[in-house]
Amino acid sequence: MSFRNPLNRKENLDEAPADKRRKVAVGKMVGAANNIRSRSVLSAVNGGPNGGVGDPAAAAAAVNQEIEFNSREDVERLLGEKMKGKNKNDFKGKSEQMMEYIKKLRACIKWFMEREDVNLVELERLRSLLESEEKRHSEIAAQLTSTIEELNGTIEDLKKQYASLEEKLRKEEAEKMDSIKSHGEEKEARVAAETLRDALSADLEKAGQEAKRLNDQIKMLQETNKRLQEYNTSLQQYNSNLQAEAVKNGETMTKLQKEKNAMMETLNGLRDHANSFKTQLDVARSSQQEASKQKEELKKEVNCLRNELHQVRDDRDHQLNQVQCLMSEIIKYKELTGKSAIELDSATTKTNALEEACSSQRDMIRTLQLQLAAANEKLKRADLTATETMTEYEEQKKVLKNLQDRLADAEQQVLEGDKLRKKLHNTILELKGNIRVFCRVRPLLPDIEINGAEAAVVSYPTSTEYLGRGIDLMHNAQKYSFTFDKVFDHDASQEDVFVEISQLVQSALDGYKVCIFAYGQTGSGKTYTMMGKPDVLDQKGLIPRSLEQIFQTSQSLLSQGWKYKMQASMLEIYNETIRDLLATNRSSSQDTGASKYSIKHDANGNTHVSDLTVVDVCSINEVSFLLQQAAQSRSVGKTQMNEQSSRSHFVFTLRIFGINENTDQQVQGVLNLIDLAGSERLARSGATGDRLKETQAINKSLSCLSDVIFSIAKKEDHVPFRNSKLTYLLQPCLGGDSKTLMFVNISPETSSTGESICSLRFAARVNSCEIGIPRRQTQMRIADPRLSYG
């Protein structure tokens, strides 16, 4: 703010150029003294009841007195004193009074110079303090950025570890299934072995029954031998009767002797066979002794059978001896004892049959023993394999449990890392400001001739402090300088612009309410910034790129258990009337727009517009189709400044609902992308009739938006949200921890400089506010001291 110096009056004193500059400095310091209300002790006070100099004596006495200047009015009163005297011809008194007045002025100027030195020192101290704070802020931001990068790297490593653990887990599960399968096969083999053992036990029981049957046959042979003995006794009695006839039968006896020898050879063969049978029984006994405990009963039965066989052998030997003793008598009386010979042959045949049966039983027992030994060996191997399998299964189970615990820890670390990422991301955005202002300069149109004057309208500071943040405009030979959070020159691409706002789009996915406005005069490139050309890859606007980022990020978060649901709605506010751009019956919705669409806010801070079309979207293609449909329905009109000027506020709202099934976390964010109608002054737009009403409604709503932002920044009790449909619709998104970005677009033509300055002043006012946390001072710089803030 400038202040007119009262010392510029014409007086009869000669002043040097240095004195003039000092007076200018005095004027500035008077204003500063008025603002800070400092107290100072200066020179003498005026005497007399009227504040003037009464007489020379009183004036001389007042020189040594001191007065206190408490305000700017005291200084002005001193500067406004008039010379008074007793008469007009009292030149001596007047000259003394003038000299005293000059002394006072010099003392006042000296005091102001001292105050100016003090203020310069204080200003230098504050500037150094500000630079140190900015340096500390930059270091904190760099540390946060490095921390975020480290966390992102850690998250990537954890994801890789998680993938490798999943792969190991799948391998372990496959090996586990193989082990279970092999265990099942071993179990089936064990069951088969037990079945075979049962079958062998049954065969052994059958063998025991067969041995019992042989014992019965042996008993029958013993009874037969007894009968033979009895019969031999009867033969001896009969032999006594036949001794007389023995001589006669001598020749016959010789023949019988030969037959006897043959019989003896046969008996010797039978004895040898019996000995081999005994040897085989001994082998069978040793084999049975080596059998398992489960065959003890069978061993006992076999031992019993062996004892009986020994007894039978002894009885047989005894009978053979008896037969040898009686053979001579039998041969002698062969003809008479034919019947006995036949019975003996039958007995011998039965004995041979018994021997063959015993041999077959022995072979069967040996085979069964071999099968039993093989079954036991296989059972042992099966038991050993089953034990090893169970041990390996337990080890694999422990390894699996360890991997599951590590996987749970990794998932917990990923969850905590994501929470920390969201917290740091929000902290960074809060440090940057919950409400920020970007500026973008549209390139010159191809049909406009570029000359030196056009090129000199917009310039950008090159100093380190304002590089990339400052913009200078020349208008009527005056330079206007502004500073914002970011300034994009005419060479900036759509990708460069989107990179700066991508963090705000991420905040919407994290569950915050985000608003991005495009503000500026008609034809300054607002719609191009917001929509661009969706069909051209490099010229896509903020809305298509934001949607692509949201859908891509939501797909990448599926692996962490996040599932998102998106709902899109598009409306325009035309002459303070809401129009649904996705309504199927466009004409009827326009006719009943004012009464049909009412805005309501619930207790959770959510906004609902009655009867508004809300569409569930799952892909970028669906949203692109809706954007094309809305673009065809939007209200545009022709003005003197633009052939196709947006005559309404376009509001694209994307509601994001996210839930994590693993952690039961829920987020609910809102992304509002608003393409405001073109701002323009009535005199320049040449609007009449309907265009005049449209322009008035647009300017009113923009003014209401500014009032709302200032009321929130000043924390006023009443915020005029209801003064405009636009501010009332966005009420929940303009306070608390919401994120707001104002994108001011300007045109570089000389003819639009006035409109550009108005737009930049509006943006500068918004940039000086902050929602939620304190904001730095206003960002508008004045290059010329004569310019006011306007």
SULWO-V276838 format. One record per run of one state. SS is the DSSP state (h for helix, s for strand, l for the rest). FROM is the first residue (numbers start at 0). TO is the last residue. If there is no record, write none. Layout:
BEGIN
ss=SS from=FROM to=TO
ss=SS from=FROM to=TO
END
This chain:
BEGIN
ss=l from=0 to=4
ss=h from=5 to=7
ss=l from=8 to=15
ss=h from=16 to=35
ss=l from=36 to=38
ss=s from=39 to=41
ss=l from=42 to=54
ss=h from=55 to=61
ss=l from=62 to=65
ss=s from=66 to=68
ss=l from=69 to=70
ss=h from=71 to=78
ss=l from=79 to=89
ss=h from=90 to=244
ss=l from=245 to=248
ss=h from=249 to=288
ss=l from=289 to=291
ss=h from=292 to=331
ss=l from=332 to=336
ss=h from=337 to=431
ss=l from=432 to=433
ss=s from=434 to=441
ss=l from=442 to=450
ss=h from=451 to=454
ss=l from=455 to=456
ss=s from=457 to=458
ss=l from=459 to=468
ss=s from=469 to=474
ss=l from=475 to=476
ss=s from=477 to=482
ss=l from=483 to=484
ss=s from=485 to=487
ss=l from=488 to=492
ss=h from=493 to=508
ss=l from=509 to=511
ss=s from=512 to=520
ss=l from=521 to=524
ss=h from=525 to=529
ss=l from=530 to=530
ss=s from=531 to=531
ss=l from=532 to=535
ss=h from=536 to=538
ss=s from=539 to=539
ss=l from=540 to=540
ss=h from=541 to=559
ss=l from=560 to=560
ss=s from=561 to=573
ss=l from=574 to=575
ss=s from=576 to=579
ss=l from=580 to=584
ss=h from=585 to=590
ss=l from=591 to=591
ss=h from=592 to=595
ss=l from=596 to=597
ss=s from=598 to=600
ss=l from=601 to=605
ss=s from=606 to=608
ss=l from=609 to=613
ss=s from=614 to=616
ss=l from=617 to=618
ss=h from=619 to=632
ss=l from=633 to=634
ss=s from=635 to=636
ss=l from=637 to=643
ss=s from=644 to=645
ss=l from=646 to=647
ss=s from=648 to=659
ss=l from=660 to=663
ss=s from=664 to=674
ss=l from=675 to=677
ss=s from=678 to=678
ss=l from=679 to=680
ss=h from=681 to=684
ss=l from=685 to=688
ss=h from=689 to=712
ss=l from=713 to=719
ss=h from=720 to=722
ss=l from=723 to=723
ss=h from=724 to=728
ss=l from=729 to=729
ss=h from=730 to=732
ss=l from=733 to=737
ss=s from=738 to=746
ss=l from=747 to=748
ss=h from=749 to=766
ss=l from=767 to=778
ss=s from=779 to=781
ss=l from=782 to=789
END
